[in-house]
Structures are given as structure tokens and as C-alpha cells.
């Protein structure tokens, strides 16, 4: 555990996503746990080399653990199964890293959730929203935006509205919304049709219940 939890020299914390920790995880920790999960008898075998029971090459802090287990083994029913279960459980904990443990993967997960509940959005709008929240743009605008800035923005909005660009944008947005809604409805209909076709196919398949006939047909 010290090998896993102790920060490298010159650092104050363990970076679980560093190349060194990933190499340690995949090439040493997982095979180590898998070996003892499959062969728990090695823990109790006095002939097992110590290198197979440790990761860091250092002797056990408590040197009485293995001898005590060997002494108590006859009285502890299914001890091998308990050891195996312990390392199997550890293997499960060493599975896929949750996306929330990594900032990039967490961002991808947030994007998927955002698009799921906001179907008309895309990666561009999500990125803009995240930047706005991270940079706290509303507070920035409230603090630094002067009356002249607001007047300029309003004047620019009037120009865009007069040019018809705002109207075009609204019409294009509604058109895309309609397209997405039609595609979604078509997908639902296609799925329902496929299910109905499959159900009809299954209903048309006759089930032979004549055991004698089946045995004669297959020579049983």
C-alpha cells in the first residue's frame, strides 16, 4: 500500500494518472492481485518466494502475519477462499477509472449529459457555456461593462435586426429544430416497426412439441 499511496520524491501528492502510476497499475498491481486471487495457497505455502507476496521488494512490516496464518489455517475453514475473495474484490476496485476522476473525461461525460437533456445543443454551445461559467462572465460584465459598452451592444443588435441576419438565424434555428424532431420521430417509428416485424416473424415460427417426431427426425 505504501508503494501505491506514497508520493514520488519531491512531490506532495500521488498523481494516479501519471505514466508511472498507470504502468504500476497495469503491469504490476493487477497481475499481482490476479495471481493471488487465482492461487491463494501461495500465501500459506512456506516455500513461496517472498517476491511473489510483495510489490516493493521490502520485507513485511509485521513479519508474524504469514506464520500466524499458517498456524491458524487448520482452524480457519475456507481460508483459501477468503484470501481469493479478498484479491478478487481488489481486482474489481482496480477496474476502469471513473471518468469523474479525470478532468478531460469528466468534461466528455458532462458534454454527453448536456446533449442528452438539451438535444438541440452541440459541442460548440456546451463549450461556450462551460467557459462562461468557469470565467464567471456575468460577474465580469456586471463589474466592467459601462453604459457606453451597453449602448454599443444595443446599437449592434439593432443593426443586425435591421439587416435581417437575426431573422435568418431564427428561421435557420427553427428549421434545424424541425429536422431533428422529424429524425427523432422517424427513429422511433423505425424501431417500433422492427420490433413488430420481429414479433411477427417469431409468431409465424411453429413450435414442434411432438417429442417422438423430433427423436425420429434427429435419430435420437
C-alpha positions as CSV (number, residue, x, y, z in Angstrom):
1,X,0.0,0.0,0.0
2,X,2.9,2.4,0.7
3,X,4.1,1.8,-2.9
4,X,0.6,2.9,-4.2
5,X,-0.1,5.8,-1.7
6,X,3.3,7.3,-1.1
7,X,4.0,10.4,-3.3
8,X,7.1,10.2,-5.5
9,X,10.2,12.0,-4.3
10,X,9.9,15.8,-4.5
11,X,6.1,15.7,-4.7
12,X,3.3,16.3,-2.2
13,X,0.6,14.0,-3.7
14,X,0.1,10.9,-5.9
15,X,-1.0,11.6,-9.5
16,X,-3.0,8.5,-10.3
17,X,-2.9,9.4,-14.0
18,X,0.8,9.8,-14.3
19,X,2.6,7.4,-16.7
20,X,4.5,5.9,-13.7
21,X,1.3,5.1,-11.8
22,X,-0.5,3.8,-14.9
23,X,2.5,1.5,-15.6
24,X,2.5,0.4,-12.0
25,X,-1.3,-0.3,-12.1
26,X,-1.4,-2.3,-15.4
27,X,2.0,-4.1,-15.3
28,X,2.4,-4.9,-11.6
29,X,-0.6,-4.3,-9.3
30,X,-3.2,-6.0,-11.4
31,X,-1.1,-9.1,-12.2
32,X,-0.1,-9.3,-8.6
33,X,-3.7,-9.3,-7.3
34,X,-4.8,-11.7,-10.1
35,X,-2.0,-14.2,-9.2
36,X,-3.0,-14.3,-5.6
37,X,-6.7,-14.4,-6.4
38,X,-6.2,-17.5,-8.6
39,X,-3.6,-19.1,-6.3
40,X,-4.4,-18.2,-2.7
41,X,-2.5,-21.2,-1.4
42,X,0.7,-19.3,-2.2
43,X,0.1,-17.1,0.8
44,X,0.2,-20.1,3.2
45,X,2.9,-22.0,1.4
46,X,6.2,-21.6,3.3
47,X,8.1,-22.4,0.1
48,X,6.5,-19.4,-1.8
49,X,9.3,-16.9,-2.6
50,X,8.7,-13.6,-0.8
51,X,9.0,-11.7,-4.1
52,X,5.6,-13.2,-5.0
53,X,3.9,-11.8,-1.9
54,X,5.2,-8.2,-2.1
55,X,5.4,-5.4,-4.6
56,X,8.1,-3.1,-3.4
57,X,10.8,-5.7,-2.5
58,X,10.7,-4.6,1.1
59,X,10.1,-7.2,3.9
60,X,6.8,-7.2,5.7
61,X,6.3,-4.6,8.4
62,X,4.7,-7.3,10.5
63,X,6.8,-10.4,10.0
64,X,4.4,-12.5,12.0
65,X,1.4,-12.2,9.6
66,X,2.3,-15.2,7.3
67,X,3.5,-17.5,10.1
68,X,0.3,-16.7,12.1
69,X,-1.9,-17.5,9.1
70,X,-0.1,-20.8,8.6
71,X,-0.6,-21.7,12.2
72,X,-4.3,-20.8,12.2
73,X,-5.0,-22.3,8.8
74,X,-6.3,-25.7,10.1
75,X,-8.8,-23.9,12.4
76,X,-10.0,-21.4,9.7
77,X,-12.4,-23.1,7.4
78,X,-12.2,-21.9,3.7
79,X,-9.2,-19.6,4.4
80,X,-8.0,-20.0,0.8
81,X,-11.5,-18.9,-0.4
82,X,-11.4,-15.9,1.8
83,X,-7.9,-14.9,0.5
84,X,-9.0,-15.4,-3.0
85,X,-12.2,-13.4,-2.5
86,X,-10.2,-10.5,-1.0
87,X,-7.9,-10.2,-4.0
88,X,-10.8,-10.7,-6.4
89,X,-12.6,-7.8,-4.7
90,X,-9.4,-5.7,-5.0
91,X,-9.3,-6.5,-8.7
92,X,-12.8,-5.2,-9.1
93,X,-11.8,-2.0,-7.4
94,X,-8.8,-1.7,-9.8
95,X,-11.1,-1.7,-12.8
96,X,-11.9,1.1,-15.2
97,X,-11.1,4.6,-13.8
98,X,-14.3,6.6,-13.4
99,X,-14.5,9.5,-15.9
100,X,-15.1,11.9,-13.0
101,X,-11.5,11.2,-11.8
102,X,-10.0,12.9,-14.8
103,X,-10.8,16.4,-15.9
104,X,-10.9,15.7,-19.6
105,X,-13.0,12.5,-19.3
106,X,-15.3,14.4,-16.9
107,X,-15.7,17.1,-19.5
108,X,-16.7,14.5,-22.1
109,X,-19.2,13.0,-19.7
110,X,-20.7,16.4,-18.9
111,X,-21.0,17.0,-22.7
112,X,-22.8,13.7,-23.2
113,X,-25.2,14.6,-20.3
114,X,-25.8,18.1,-21.6
115,X,-26.6,17.0,-25.1
116,X,-28.8,14.2,-23.8
117,X,-31.0,16.7,-21.9
118,X,-30.6,19.5,-24.5
119,X,-30.9,17.7,-27.8
120,X,-30.7,20.9,-29.9
121,X,-27.3,21.8,-28.5
122,X,-23.9,20.8,-29.7
123,X,-20.2,20.8,-28.6
124,X,-19.8,24.5,-29.5
125,X,-22.7,25.7,-27.3
126,X,-21.6,23.4,-24.5
127,X,-18.0,24.8,-24.7
128,X,-19.3,28.4,-24.6
129,X,-21.5,27.6,-21.6
130,X,-18.6,26.0,-19.7
131,X,-16.2,28.9,-20.5
132,X,-18.9,31.4,-19.4
133,X,-19.3,29.6,-16.0
134,X,-15.6,29.0,-15.4
135,X,-14.7,32.6,-16.2
136,X,-17.7,33.9,-14.3
137,X,-18.6,36.2,-17.3
138,X,-21.8,37.5,-15.8
139,X,-20.0,39.0,-12.8
140,X,-17.2,40.3,-15.1
141,X,-19.7,42.0,-17.3
142,X,-21.6,43.5,-14.4
143,X,-18.4,44.9,-12.9
144,X,-16.6,46.2,-16.0
145,X,-19.3,46.8,-18.7
146,X,-20.0,50.6,-18.8
147,X,-23.0,52.4,-20.2
148,X,-21.1,53.1,-23.4
149,X,-20.5,49.4,-23.8
150,X,-24.1,48.6,-23.3
151,X,-25.2,51.2,-25.8
152,X,-22.7,49.8,-28.4
153,X,-24.1,46.3,-28.0
154,X,-27.7,47.5,-28.3
155,X,-26.8,49.5,-31.4
156,X,-25.1,46.5,-32.9
157,X,-28.2,44.4,-32.2
158,X,-30.4,46.9,-33.9
159,X,-28.1,46.8,-37.0
160,X,-28.2,43.0,-37.1
161,X,-32.0,43.0,-36.7
162,X,-32.4,45.6,-39.5
163,X,-30.1,43.6,-41.8
164,X,-32.3,40.6,-41.4
165,X,-29.5,38.5,-40.1
166,X,-31.2,37.9,-36.7
167,X,-34.4,36.8,-38.5
168,X,-32.4,34.5,-40.8
169,X,-30.7,33.0,-37.7
170,X,-34.1,32.4,-36.0
171,X,-35.5,30.8,-39.1
172,X,-32.5,28.6,-39.6
173,X,-32.6,27.6,-36.0
174,X,-36.3,26.6,-36.2
175,X,-35.6,24.6,-39.4
176,X,-32.8,22.6,-37.7
177,X,-35.1,22.0,-34.7
178,X,-37.8,20.7,-37.0
179,X,-35.3,18.4,-38.8
180,X,-34.0,17.0,-35.6
181,X,-37.6,16.4,-34.4
182,X,-38.5,14.6,-37.6
183,X,-35.4,12.5,-37.4
184,X,-36.2,11.5,-33.8
185,X,-39.8,10.6,-34.8
186,X,-38.6,8.6,-37.7
187,X,-36.2,6.7,-35.5
188,X,-38.9,5.9,-33.0
189,X,-41.2,4.6,-35.9
190,X,-38.4,2.5,-37.4
191,X,-37.6,1.0,-34.0
192,X,-41.3,0.1,-33.5
193,X,-41.6,-1.3,-37.0
194,X,-38.6,-3.5,-36.5
195,X,-39.9,-4.8,-33.2
196,X,-43.3,-5.5,-34.8
197,X,-41.6,-7.3,-37.7
198,X,-39.5,-9.4,-35.4
199,X,-42.6,-10.3,-33.2
200,X,-44.5,-11.3,-36.3
201,X,-41.6,-13.4,-37.5
202,X,-41.4,-15.2,-34.1
203,X,-45.2,-15.8,-34.2
204,X,-45.0,-17.4,-37.6
205,X,-42.4,-19.9,-36.4
206,X,-44.1,-23.1,-35.4
207,X,-43.0,-24.8,-32.3
208,X,-42.7,-28.6,-32.6
209,X,-43.9,-30.3,-29.5
210,X,-44.0,-33.9,-30.8
211,X,-41.1,-35.5,-28.9
212,X,-41.4,-38.8,-30.8
213,X,-41.2,-37.0,-34.1
214,X,-38.2,-34.9,-33.0
215,X,-36.4,-38.1,-31.9
216,X,-37.1,-39.8,-35.2
217,X,-36.0,-36.8,-37.2
218,X,-32.7,-36.5,-35.5
219,X,-32.1,-40.2,-34.9
220,X,-32.1,-39.9,-31.1
